[in-house]
Amino acid sequence: MAIHTGSSGQYNNRTFYALAAAVVQEYTGKSVDLASLPTDEDGRFLLVVPRYSLKQVTTDHGQQVEEHTQDFVDNQLSFSDAYSESIPDLKSAVNGALVYIGNTAQAQGDFVHTARSAEFPGLFANARLADQLMRHIYITEAPLWFEIALIVILPLLIALAFNFMKTTYAIVISLASTVVYAYVNEALFVTRLYWLDLVHVVIAMVAATLFVGLYRVLYEAAQRRMVTNLFGMHVSPAIISDILSHEDPRNALALKGKKVKATIFYSDIRGFTAMSENMTPEEIYNQLNEYFEEMCAIIFQYGGYVDKFIGDCVMAVFSAPYQTPDDAKNAVLAAVAQQKKILELAEKWKAMGKREFTVGMGVNTGDVVMGNLGASSRMNYTVIGDNVNLAARLYNVAKAGEIIISDYTYQEVKDFVVADELEPVTVKGKKDPIRIYNIRDVKEAQAAATNPAVTVQPAPA
């Protein structure tokens, strides 16, 4: 119902659709400009609701009474108390205050729904609204564009955080940021009555954390599978685990190289071309695959990785992608173990009526450039450099059953090998002859002492 009111009992032309506004104007004698009051997007004035609760209390006599809890009305009197003898002078007790008279009995049904209570007395709502109008206590809502910006920008910042830190840290920081936002949101409302969107922004931040975190976990798993597929057929499991220990496995696949000290191994079947002339393609492939399977297993066992197959030649690298003090020793032990396995295979093939063959091997240690070589669509993790070429020259020098090592490798393994120094050889690309050695055997006690996990296989005499 519209209320027309004015000061001094004279009505004016102002029309109010709120009892509180009419009361305030009548009480203060000042105009209330409703058009200037801040409202929400639906044109509603926002009420600051105090704490209020209404509950039934059972007394000692079994009676049910209502108990109110509120924190904004300083004095409340029941209607009967106002006329009791305990307050003989009601006017002096009120002392010029604005007095609302109404009922709060639950049975009367005069209750309104608020954000904090579903049973807030209508009497209190009118009193609270009048109090806000007199004291100019208004809730200010953040602009819609600002809230939309928060819903968009904060989740984007969370997504950005995942690109600069580990997934676990990013999740923790994102959730902590959500808690901080909720705290700041509440603090602004409590201290400044500034209303920012809480629910939608928090949902957006939590959703961004969950979805980006899940995507990051799945993406990292995909990267790990890519690394495993790229290296799994060539690299020992220990090397794959070492690469995958990186925060971002993609760094291990970058098209770049680094200078490292490595030991390069080559092996080649002697007389294979002539032997294969009398074999069918199926026989060649079956026997080669069996041979390669055994050789690769030994290389992996000693910490090396198979760089490539060149026809019937095997190239392996020890110390990739990270170097250890025992790289040269492991390469030599692997070569000795391979020669032993080749003898076992030869006996097996002879018994099966298959052709036998022998293998010459070359080993060299020195600085090389190691990394991914090729194009972004196809690459190969390999080593290049002069010391790689020298290892290739040495396996060409090796005769059937021999393991020829350079002087560089010999200086690192001389304490546990039995080797004969051969005549220096001149190889392509080198001005001076190269000192070389043929590994005849290993000193089992010394080899086992330096690497107890290695099973020493002596070379053939």
ChimeraX attribute file (.defattr): number of C-alpha atoms within 10 A of each C-alpha:
attribute: neighborCount
match mode: 1-to-1
recipient: residues
	/A:1	7
	/A:2	11
	/A:3	14
	/A:4	14
	/A:5	19
	/A:6	18
	/A:7	14
	/A:8	8
	/A:9	8
	/A:10	8
	/A:11	12
	/A:12	10
	/A:13	8
	/A:14	14
	/A:15	14
	/A:16	17
	/A:17	12
	/A:18	15
	/A:19	15
	/A:20	20
	/A:21	23
	/A:22	21
	/A:23	19
	/A:24	21
	/A:25	19
	/A:26	17
	/A:27	16
	/A:28	12
	/A:29	12
	/A:30	12
	/A:31	14
	/A:32	18
	/A:33	11
	/A:34	14
	/A:35	8
	/A:36	7
	/A:37	16
	/A:38	15
	/A:39	16
	/A:40	13
	/A:41	10
	/A:42	6
	/A:43	10
	/A:44	10
	/A:45	15
	/A:46	16
	/A:47	16
	/A:48	18
	/A:49	16
	/A:50	18
	/A:51	12
	/A:52	17
	/A:53	15
	/A:54	17
	/A:55	12
	/A:56	11
	/A:57	12
	/A:58	11
	/A:59	9
	/A:60	7
	/A:61	6
	/A:62	8
	/A:63	9
	/A:64	12
	/A:65	11
	/A:66	12
	/A:67	10
	/A:68	11
	/A:69	11
	/A:70	12
	/A:71	8
	/A:72	14
	/A:73	11
	/A:74	6
	/A:75	8
	/A:76	10
	/A:77	9
	/A:78	12
	/A:79	11
	/A:80	7
	/A:81	13
	/A:82	15
	/A:83	13
	/A:84	12
	/A:85	8
	/A:86	9
	/A:87	12
	/A:88	12
	/A:89	12
	/A:90	13
	/A:91	10
	/A:92	10
	/A:93	12
	/A:94	11
	/A:95	8
	/A:96	9
	/A:97	10
	/A:98	13
	/A:99	10
	/A:100	12
	/A:101	10
	/A:102	13
	/A:103	16
	/A:104	20
	/A:105	12
	/A:106	14
	/A:107	8
	/A:108	9
	/A:109	12
	/A:110	15
	/A:111	19
	/A:112	14
	/A:113	12
	/A:114	14
	/A:115	9
	/A:116	13
	/A:117	16
	/A:118	12
	/A:119	17
	/A:120	23
	/A:121	23
	/A:122	17
	/A:123	16
	/A:124	22
	/A:125	20
	/A:126	17
	/A:127	20
	/A:128	19
	/A:129	22
	/A:130	22
	/A:131	18
	/A:132	17
	/A:133	18
	/A:134	17
	/A:135	9
	/A:136	10
	/A:137	14
	/A:138	18
	/A:139	20
	/A:140	17
	/A:141	18
	/A:142	13
	/A:143	14
	/A:144	12
	/A:145	9
	/A:146	12
	/A:147	17
	/A:148	13
	/A:149	12
	/A:150	19
	/A:151	19
	/A:152	14
	/A:153	15
	/A:154	20
	/A:155	23
	/A:156	16
	/A:157	13
	/A:158	23
	/A:159	21
	/A:160	13
	/A:161	19
	/A:162	20
	/A:163	11
	/A:164	10
	/A:165	12
	/A:166	13
	/A:167	19
	/A:168	12
	/A:169	12
	/A:170	21
	/A:171	22
	/A:172	12
	/A:173	16
	/A:174	25
	/A:175	17
	/A:176	12
	/A:177	17
	/A:178	22
	/A:179	15
	/A:180	12
	/A:181	17
	/A:182	17
	/A:183	12
	/A:184	14
	/A:185	16
	/A:186	17
	/A:187	14
	/A:188	13
	/A:189	15
	/A:190	11
	/A:191	8
	/A:192	13
	/A:193	16
	/A:194	17
	/A:195	17
	/A:196	21
	/A:197	19
	/A:198	16
	/A:199	9
	/A:200	13
	/A:201	23
	/A:202	21
	/A:203	14
	/A:204	19
	/A:205	27
	/A:206	20
	/A:207	13
	/A:208	20
	/A:209	25
	/A:210	15
	/A:211	13
	/A:212	22
	/A:213	20
	/A:214	13
	/A:215	12
	/A:216	17
	/A:217	14
	/A:218	12
	/A:219	12
	/A:220	18
	/A:221	13
	/A:222	12
	/A:223	16
	/A:224	20
	/A:225	15
	/A:226	15
	/A:227	19
	/A:228	18
	/A:229	12
	/A:230	16
	/A:231	20
	/A:232	15
	/A:233	13
	/A:234	22
	/A:235	24
	/A:236	22
	/A:237	18
	/A:238	14
	/A:239	21
	/A:240	19
	/A:241	13
	/A:242	14
	/A:243	23
	/A:244	20
	/A:245	11
	/A:246	11
	/A:247	12
	/A:248	14
	/A:249	19
	/A:250	15
	/A:251	12
	/A:252	17
	/A:253	19
	/A:254	14
	/A:255	15
	/A:256	14
	/A:257	16
	/A:258	12
	/A:259	13
	/A:260	18
	/A:261	21
	/A:262	27
	/A:263	30
	/A:264	29
	/A:265	31
	/A:266	29
	/A:267	28
	/A:268	23
	/A:269	19
	/A:270	19
	/A:271	12
	/A:272	16
	/A:273	10
	/A:274	9
	/A:275	13
	/A:276	13
	/A:277	10
	/A:278	11
	/A:279	13
	/A:280	9
	/A:281	10
	/A:282	9
	/A:283	14
	/A:284	16
	/A:285	12
	/A:286	10
	/A:287	16
	/A:288	14
	/A:289	13
	/A:290	11
	/A:291	16
	/A:292	15
	/A:293	11
	/A:294	14
	/A:295	22
	/A:296	21
	/A:297	16
	/A:298	20
	/A:299	26
	/A:300	20
	/A:301	17
	/A:302	23
	/A:303	22
	/A:304	30
	/A:305	28
	/A:306	24
	/A:307	23
	/A:308	16
	/A:309	14
	/A:310	11
	/A:311	10
	/A:312	16
	/A:313	17
	/A:314	19
	/A:315	21
	/A:316	26
	/A:317	28
	/A:318	30
	/A:319	24
	/A:320	27
	/A:321	22
	/A:322	14
	/A:323	13
	/A:324	14
	/A:325	9
	/A:326	17
	/A:327	26
	/A:328	28
	/A:329	24
	/A:330	24
	/A:331	28
	/A:332	27
	/A:333	26
	/A:334	28
	/A:335	30
	/A:336	25
	/A:337	21
	/A:338	26
	/A:339	24
	/A:340	16
	/A:341	18
	/A:342	20
	/A:343	18
	/A:344	11
	/A:345	18
	/A:346	16
	/A:347	14
	/A:348	13
	/A:349	15
	/A:350	11
	/A:351	10
	/A:352	9
	/A:353	9
	/A:354	14
	/A:355	16
	/A:356	16
	/A:357	17
	/A:358	17
	/A:359	23
	/A:360	23
	/A:361	31
	/A:362	29
	/A:363	33
	/A:364	29
	/A:365	27
	/A:366	19
	/A:367	16
	/A:368	21
	/A:369	19
	/A:370	23
	/A:371	23
	/A:372	20
	/A:373	18
	/A:374	13
	/A:375	9
	/A:376	10
	/A:377	5
	/A:378	8
	/A:379	15
	/A:380	16
	/A:381	24
	/A:382	22
	/A:383	24
	/A:384	15
	/A:385	13
	/A:386	14
	/A:387	21
	/A:388	24
	/A:389	15
	/A:390	22
	/A:391	26
	/A:392	21
	/A:393	19
	/A:394	25
	/A:395	24
	/A:396	16
	/A:397	18
	/A:398	21
	/A:399	17
	/A:400	16
	/A:401	23
	/A:402	25
	/A:403	28
	/A:404	32
	/A:405	26
	/A:406	22
	/A:407	19
	/A:408	17
	/A:409	23
	/A:410	25
	/A:411	11
	/A:412	15
	/A:413	22
	/A:414	15
	/A:415	13
	/A:416	19
	/A:417	21
	/A:418	15
	/A:419	19
	/A:420	13
	/A:421	15
	/A:422	12
	/A:423	11
	/A:424	14
	/A:425	15
	/A:426	13
	/A:427	15
	/A:428	9
	/A:429	9
	/A:430	11
	/A:431	8
	/A:432	10
	/A:433	11
	/A:434	18
	/A:435	16
	/A:436	25
	/A:437	24
	/A:438	21
	/A:439	24
	/A:440	18
	/A:441	19
	/A:442	22
	/A:443	14
	/A:444	15
	/A:445	12
	/A:446	13
	/A:447	21
	/A:448	14
	/A:449	11
	/A:450	12
	/A:451	14
	/A:452	11
	/A:453	10
	/A:454	16
	/A:455	15
	/A:456	19
	/A:457	18
	/A:458	20
	/A:459	22
	/A:460	15
	/A:461	8
